[in-house]
Amino acid sequence: MDKLSKVLGIGRYFLGLAFFAILFWVFPKLLNQPVLSTALGYFTFPFVILSVPIIILGLYFIIVSKTRWKLDVILILLAVVCFNGLRGLYQGMVPQGENQGESQLENIVGDAELRVTILTENQTPVAGVEVDVGEGPGKPPEGGSIDTNEQGMAIFSIKPGNYVIYFNTYKFPANLEQPTGGQVPIAVEAGQINQKTIILKSK
């Protein structure tokens, strides 16, 4: 009996670790998102409502070695519900890459130059913002995703055409608001430097 209890205790410990591994590693990978930015996003509203219970449940199974079958089953089911809710929230707030990305061009690399400049209301450049360009919000096509430099500029070499500029929610500054609608239309023409300046308002 003592041996069984010890085995169950070890199993509970690894189950708790699995909660953390799924939340902070497996889950971002399944969503095709950066691990660090996704993990940090769990602690912003409303994701925190579902991520914190998962963390607490993980700690519970790691710390508490005594098996309480009914309670444990209920808590595991609660964790599953939280994971599903978190996935739904994520897909609802992040551009719908997996659903809409299939209709996007797979590769928009070309000879037309597009310069997108991101500024605050007081004309301060915003560096390190992921700027995405594609047919519509979603997983950006090849050549359609660049981070802004110190001048707040992202320079694309893409095919001429009609696109929209949009942003990765998890790499977007928390103190700034995205443009109305979350996207900005842009017509890229051949033989010239196409420029677009986007002013972001403070929250």
Backbone torsions as a table, in degrees:
resi	resn	phi	psi	omega
1	MET	NA	-42.2	178.7
2	ASP	-63.5	-37.3	179.2
3	LYS	-65.5	-41.5	178.4
4	LEU	-64.0	-41.8	179.4
5	SER	-63.1	-38.7	179.3
6	LYS	-66.3	-41.7	178.4
7	VAL	-62.8	-44.2	178.8
8	LEU	-63.7	-37.4	178.4
9	GLY	-63.6	-41.1	177.9
10	ILE	-65.9	-40.5	179.0
11	GLY	-62.1	-40.9	178.7
12	ARG	-63.8	-39.3	-179.9
13	TYR	-60.7	-47.6	-179.3
14	PHE	-71.1	-28.0	175.4
15	LEU	-64.9	-42.7	177.1
16	GLY	-62.0	-42.2	177.2
17	LEU	-63.6	-35.3	179.7
18	ALA	-63.3	-37.2	177.2
19	PHE	-57.1	-45.9	-179.5
20	PHE	-68.0	-40.9	179.9
21	ALA	-63.0	-41.9	179.9
22	ILE	-67.0	-43.7	-176.7
23	LEU	-67.3	-45.5	-171.1
24	PHE	-100.4	-5.7	179.9
25	TRP	-132.0	-59.3	-175.6
26	VAL	-65.0	-46.3	-175.6
27	PHE	-59.2	-49.5	176.9
28	PRO	-59.8	-38.0	-179.8
29	LYS	-64.4	-41.0	179.0
30	LEU	-64.7	-30.1	-179.9
31	LEU	-89.2	2.0	-180.0
32	ASN	57.7	42.8	-179.5
33	GLN	-125.1	155.6	177.7
34	PRO	-58.3	136.0	-176.0
35	VAL	-62.8	-49.9	-174.9
36	LEU	-64.9	-49.0	-177.3
37	SER	-65.8	-35.4	177.6
38	THR	-67.1	-42.6	179.5
39	ALA	-62.1	-42.4	178.4
40	LEU	-66.3	-33.4	179.4
41	GLY	-65.8	-22.6	178.7
42	TYR	-61.9	-22.1	-175.3
43	PHE	-99.8	17.1	173.6
44	THR	-110.0	153.9	179.1
45	PHE	-73.1	138.5	3.9
46	PRO	-96.5	4.0	-176.4
47	PHE	-60.8	-31.9	-177.5
48	VAL	-61.1	-27.0	-179.1
49	ILE	-62.2	-31.1	-178.2
50	LEU	-104.4	-28.1	-178.2
51	SER	-75.0	-38.2	-179.7
52	VAL	-62.8	-44.1	175.3
53	PRO	-58.2	-36.4	178.0
54	ILE	-64.7	-41.9	178.3
55	ILE	-63.1	-43.5	179.5
56	ILE	-63.8	-42.1	178.7
57	LEU	-65.2	-38.1	176.9
58	GLY	-62.2	-44.3	178.2
59	LEU	-64.3	-36.5	179.2
60	TYR	-59.4	-48.5	-177.9
61	PHE	-71.4	-26.9	177.3
62	ILE	-74.0	-41.7	-173.6
63	ILE	-84.9	-42.9	-175.2
64	VAL	-88.8	113.7	-176.8
65	SER	-90.5	-18.4	-178.3
66	LYS	-76.8	131.6	-178.3
67	THR	-85.5	126.9	172.9
68	ARG	-123.5	94.3	-165.8
69	TRP	-53.3	-51.8	-176.7
70	LYS	-63.3	-46.6	180.0
71	LEU	-64.3	-42.1	-178.3
72	ASP	-63.2	-42.5	179.2
73	VAL	-62.7	-43.0	179.3
74	ILE	-62.2	-42.3	-179.0
75	LEU	-68.2	-37.0	177.2
76	ILE	-65.0	-42.3	177.3
77	LEU	-63.9	-37.6	177.1
78	LEU	-62.8	-40.3	178.3
79	ALA	-63.1	-41.2	178.5
80	VAL	-61.6	-43.0	178.2
81	VAL	-62.0	-42.0	179.8
82	CYS	-64.9	-41.4	178.1
83	PHE	-61.8	-44.8	179.6
84	ASN	-64.4	-41.3	178.2
85	GLY	-64.6	-40.1	179.3
86	LEU	-63.6	-41.5	178.8
87	ARG	-63.6	-41.7	178.7
88	GLY	-64.6	-42.7	178.1
89	LEU	-61.8	-45.7	-177.5
90	TYR	-59.4	-48.6	-178.1
91	GLN	-68.4	-23.9	179.5
92	GLY	-79.4	-24.0	-175.0
93	MET	-107.9	-25.2	177.1
94	VAL	-90.4	142.8	178.0
95	PRO	-46.7	137.3	-171.6
96	GLN	-75.5	74.2	-175.6
97	GLY	-65.7	-43.7	-173.8
98	GLU	-70.7	-32.5	-177.5
99	ASN	-84.7	-39.5	-175.7
100	GLN	-96.1	-19.9	-175.0
101	GLY	-61.7	-27.4	-177.5
102	GLU	-64.4	-28.5	-177.9
103	SER	-87.5	-7.7	-179.4
104	GLN	-80.1	159.7	172.2
105	LEU	-62.3	136.9	-179.5
106	GLU	-73.5	-27.4	-177.2
107	ASN	-147.3	120.1	179.8
108	ILE	-114.3	14.5	178.3
109	VAL	-62.3	131.1	-178.4
110	GLY	-159.9	-162.9	-174.6
111	ASP	-97.8	-10.8	-179.8
112	ALA	-80.3	137.4	-178.0
113	GLU	-99.5	131.7	176.9
114	LEU	-124.8	123.7	177.9
115	ARG	-112.9	116.5	179.0
116	VAL	-108.8	121.2	-179.5
117	THR	-110.7	129.5	-179.4
118	ILE	-109.8	120.5	-179.1
119	LEU	-128.5	157.1	170.7
120	THR	-85.6	177.5	-179.4
121	GLU	-62.4	-27.4	178.7
122	ASN	-95.2	20.5	174.3
123	GLN	70.0	23.1	176.5
124	THR	-86.4	128.4	178.8
125	PRO	-62.9	143.3	178.7
126	VAL	-110.0	109.3	-177.4
127	ALA	-92.3	156.0	173.5
128	GLY	76.3	16.6	178.5
129	VAL	-93.8	129.4	176.8
130	GLU	-75.2	118.5	177.4
131	VAL	-104.9	125.2	-178.9
132	ASP	-113.0	142.3	178.3
133	VAL	-129.8	130.8	179.5
134	GLY	-168.3	-174.3	178.8
135	GLU	-69.6	-26.5	179.8
136	GLY	-167.6	164.4	178.9
137	PRO	-53.8	141.1	-179.3
138	GLY	150.6	-165.4	177.9
139	LYS	-63.1	119.2	-175.3
140	PRO	-66.8	142.9	177.3
141	PRO	-71.4	168.2	177.9
142	GLU	-60.2	130.5	-177.5
143	GLY	88.1	0.4	-175.7
144	GLY	-113.9	24.7	179.5
145	SER	-146.1	117.6	-179.5
146	ILE	-144.2	141.7	174.9
147	ASP	-85.7	143.6	179.0
148	THR	-68.2	147.6	178.0
149	ASN	-88.1	-167.5	-177.2
150	GLU	-65.4	-21.0	177.4
151	GLN	-89.7	6.7	-179.5
152	GLY	73.8	20.3	-174.3
153	MET	-113.6	138.4	172.4
154	ALA	-119.1	123.6	-175.1
155	ILE	-110.2	121.6	-178.9
156	PHE	-109.7	145.8	168.8
157	SER	-116.0	100.6	-171.6
158	ILE	-133.6	173.2	178.5
159	LYS	-75.4	146.6	174.4
160	PRO	-60.3	148.5	179.0
161	GLY	156.8	-179.2	178.4
162	ASN	-99.0	124.9	-177.0
163	TYR	-132.0	178.1	167.8
164	VAL	-127.3	145.9	174.5
165	ILE	-98.8	131.1	179.3
166	TYR	-145.6	-177.0	-170.6
167	PHE	-135.4	153.9	172.6
168	ASN	-83.2	115.7	-176.7
169	THR	-54.0	-38.2	-174.4
170	TYR	-79.8	-10.4	175.8
171	LYS	-114.7	21.6	-178.4
172	PHE	-102.0	137.2	-178.4
173	PRO	-56.5	131.3	-176.6
174	ALA	-68.6	-21.6	-176.7
175	ASN	-92.2	2.8	-178.4
176	LEU	-121.9	155.0	179.3
177	GLU	-99.4	141.9	175.1
178	GLN	-72.0	158.2	177.9
179	PRO	-58.2	154.1	179.0
180	THR	-54.8	126.7	-178.1
181	GLY	85.8	-10.4	177.1
182	GLY	78.4	3.3	-178.6
183	GLN	-150.9	154.7	-179.4
184	VAL	-129.7	122.3	179.8
185	PRO	-72.1	147.5	178.5
186	ILE	-148.1	134.7	175.2
187	ALA	-104.1	118.2	-178.5
188	VAL	-99.5	121.4	-177.9
189	GLU	-109.7	149.0	-179.3
190	ALA	-76.6	153.4	173.1
191	GLY	78.3	11.8	178.4
192	GLN	-153.0	164.3	177.1
193	ILE	-88.0	114.2	179.7
194	ASN	-89.8	128.7	-176.0
195	GLN	-127.2	143.8	176.8
196	LYS	-144.4	124.9	176.3
197	THR	-108.2	129.0	-179.1
198	ILE	-116.0	121.8	179.6
199	ILE	-97.1	124.5	-179.3
200	LEU	-102.3	130.9	178.6
201	LYS	-83.6	149.1	175.9
202	SER	-78.3	149.2	177.6
203	LYS	-78.6	NA	NA
